[in-house]
Amino acid sequence: MGVSSTEPSSDDTFGSTKTGSVKQDETFYFNTVVFLVEDTLFRVPRHPFIDGSDLFRQMFELPVPDGAQEDGSSDEHPLRLEQIKQTEFRQLLKVLFPDYTRSKKLPKSFAEWRSVLRLSTMWGFDNARDQAIKSIGAMTMDPVDKISLAKDYDVDEWLVPAIHDLVKRKEPIGVKDVEKLGLDLALKVAAIRERLTTTHSSYPLQIGDRQVSHLDFTASIQTMLGPTIVNANV
């Protein structure tokens, strides 16, 4: 038995468009935006920027003057992101659009996740920022670099463990450490490192490498940082 079908006429196919009865699907009709970053154009759906960042949502809600083209509406009228590197922006897009990349791979290296942390912090993408903090936090890093990064991007939860690692480090606080930490914090860390005492006269102090792997400086570090930072590490 054959199956017959009736093909709609050209008028039937496009007639609803002509009468204005076609509507946009609430879920699968994407409004895109074109960004210009350095010399590269990026065209992506707007919704992750609207849903994930108050800054971008407010930007897209700004009224467009009569007769003007909205920034981001086309390649000819892109939304320019000044002082942003395209390599950084691409890493953030990998997190915002993980299924759109051909390899479907998130950032991997420290430098890539640092780009995500920087831009997500700057623009208020909380979910992307949380992913970057979790990924970087799992990496093995020099404690001074981690403290510096925590200060730059307000990642309070890294401070106590990273300072603890620095306090227990064999090498003393050096000039490069001071440059990264700032003089005030470097002096405070140095003061904690000096808080060593003997409890038995049979264990005199000796010249040599620091043997502090068994010591816990957490309480001293928490006192130094204050209650605001300490609560973030609880």
C-alpha positions in Angstrom: 0.0 0.0 0.0 1.4 3.3 -1.0 1.6 6.3 1.3 0.5 9.5 -0.3 1.4 13.0 0.9 0.2 16.4 -0.2 2.9 19.0 -0.6 1.8 22.4 0.5 1.8 25.0 -2.2 4.2 27.9 -2.1 1.4 30.2 -0.9 0.6 27.7 1.9 4.2 27.4 3.0 4.9 31.1 3.3 1.4 32.5 3.6 1.6 32.6 7.4 4.7 34.7 7.2 2.9 37.2 5.0 -0.1 37.4 7.3 2.2 38.0 10.3 1.1 35.0 12.3 4.6 33.5 12.7 6.1 33.8 16.2 9.5 33.2 17.7 10.0 30.1 19.8 10.6 31.0 23.4 13.5 28.5 23.8 15.0 27.8 20.5 15.2 31.2 18.8 18.6 32.6 19.6 19.4 36.3 19.6 23.1 36.6 18.8 25.7 39.2 19.4 28.9 40.1 17.6 32.0 41.0 19.6 35.2 42.5 18.2 38.2 41.5 20.3 41.5 42.9 18.9 41.2 42.0 15.2 38.8 39.0 15.5 35.0 38.9 15.4 33.1 36.5 17.6 29.4 35.8 16.9 27.6 33.9 19.8 24.2 33.6 21.4 23.4 36.4 23.8 21.6 34.4 26.5 24.7 33.2 28.4 25.8 36.8 28.7 22.3 38.0 29.8 21.8 35.1 32.2 25.3 35.0 33.6 26.4 38.6 33.9 24.4 41.6 35.3 26.9 43.9 33.5 26.1 42.5 30.1 22.4 42.2 30.8 22.2 45.8 31.7 24.3 46.7 28.7 21.9 44.9 26.4 18.9 46.5 28.0 20.1 50.0 27.2 17.8 51.7 24.6 19.1 52.2 21.1 18.6 55.7 19.7 16.3 56.0 16.7 18.0 55.4 13.5 21.1 53.9 15.1 22.5 50.4 14.8 22.9 48.5 18.1 26.4 47.6 18.9 26.8 43.9 18.5 24.0 43.6 15.9 26.3 42.7 13.0 29.8 42.3 11.7 29.6 45.9 10.6 28.5 47.1 14.0 30.3 44.8 16.5 30.4 45.3 20.3 34.0 46.2 20.9 35.8 44.8 24.0 38.7 47.1 24.6 41.9 46.0 26.4 40.9 42.3 26.1 43.0 39.7 24.3 41.2 37.4 21.9 43.1 34.4 23.5 41.6 35.3 26.9 38.1 35.8 25.5 38.2 32.5 23.7 38.9 30.7 27.0 35.9 32.3 28.6 33.7 31.3 25.6 34.8 27.7 26.1 33.3 27.8 29.6 30.2 29.7 28.5 29.6 27.5 25.5 31.3 24.1 26.2 29.2 22.3 23.6 29.9 24.8 20.8 33.7 24.1 20.6 34.7 21.4 18.1 36.7 19.5 20.6 34.2 20.2 23.4 37.2 20.8 25.8 37.3 23.2 28.6 40.5 25.2 29.3 43.3 23.1 30.7 46.4 25.1 31.5 46.9 27.5 34.3 47.2 30.4 31.9 43.9 29.5 30.2 42.0 29.2 33.5 43.6 32.4 34.8 42.1 34.1 31.7 38.7 32.7 32.7 39.2 33.9 36.3 40.2 37.4 35.2 37.3 38.0 32.8 34.7 36.2 34.9 35.7 38.3 37.9 35.7 41.5 35.8 32.3 40.9 34.2 30.6 39.1 37.1 30.1 35.6 35.6 29.8 33.8 38.9 29.4 30.3 37.5 32.5 30.6 35.2 34.4 32.2 38.1 33.6 29.2 40.4 34.8 26.8 37.7 38.0 28.7 37.3 38.6 28.8 41.1 38.0 25.1 41.4 40.2 24.2 38.5 43.1 26.5 39.5 42.7 25.4 43.2 43.4 21.8 42.2 46.7 22.7 40.5 50.1 22.6 42.1 51.3 26.2 42.4 54.0 28.2 44.0 52.4 29.6 47.2 53.5 33.2 46.5 51.9 33.1 43.1 48.7 31.7 44.5 48.6 34.3 47.2 49.2 37.0 44.6 46.4 35.6 42.4 44.0 35.3 45.4 44.6 39.0 46.2 44.2 40.1 42.6 40.9 38.3 42.1 39.5 38.2 45.6 39.7 34.4 46.1 39.8 34.5 49.9 39.5 30.7 50.3 43.1 30.3 48.9 44.8 32.6 51.3 45.1 30.6 54.5 46.4 27.4 52.8 48.7 29.2 50.5 50.2 31.4 53.3 50.6 28.3 55.4 52.7 26.7 52.6 54.8 29.8 52.4 55.3 30.0 56.1 56.6 26.4 56.1 58.8 26.9 53.0 62.5 26.4 53.6 63.6 29.4 51.6 63.3 32.8 53.4 61.1 35.6 52.1 63.0 37.2 49.2 62.8 40.4 47.2 60.7 38.8 44.4 58.3 37.6 47.1 57.9 41.1 48.4 57.3 42.4 44.9 54.4 39.9 44.4 53.0 40.1 47.9 53.5 43.7 48.8 55.6 44.9 51.7 52.9 44.8 54.3 51.8 41.2 53.7 55.4 40.0 53.2 56.4 41.4 56.6 53.5 39.8 58.3 54.3 36.4 56.8 57.9 36.8 57.8 56.8 37.6 61.4 54.8 34.3 61.5 57.8 32.4 60.1 59.8 33.7 63.1 57.3 32.4 65.7 59.2 29.3 66.6 60.1 28.3 70.1 61.4 25.2 71.9 59.5 23.6 74.6 62.4 21.5 76.0 65.9 22.6 77.0 67.2 19.4 75.5 66.2 20.6 72.0 68.4 23.7 71.5 68.1 25.8 68.3 70.6 24.9 65.7 71.8 26.5 62.4 70.5 24.7 59.4 67.4 24.2 57.2 64.0 24.9 58.7 62.4 21.7 60.0 58.7 22.9 60.4 56.8 20.3 58.3 55.1 19.1 61.5 54.0 22.5 62.7 50.6 24.1 62.1 50.6 27.9 61.7 46.9 28.2 60.9 45.9 30.0 64.0 48.6 32.6 63.6 47.6 33.1 60.0 43.9 33.5 60.8 44.7 36.0 63.4 46.8 38.0 60.9 44.1 37.9 58.2 41.2 38.8 60.4 37.6 37.3 60.7 36.4 38.3 57.2 39.1 36.2 55.4 38.9 33.4 58.0 35.2 32.9 57.5 35.8 32.5 53.8 38.1 29.6 54.5 35.7 27.8 56.8 
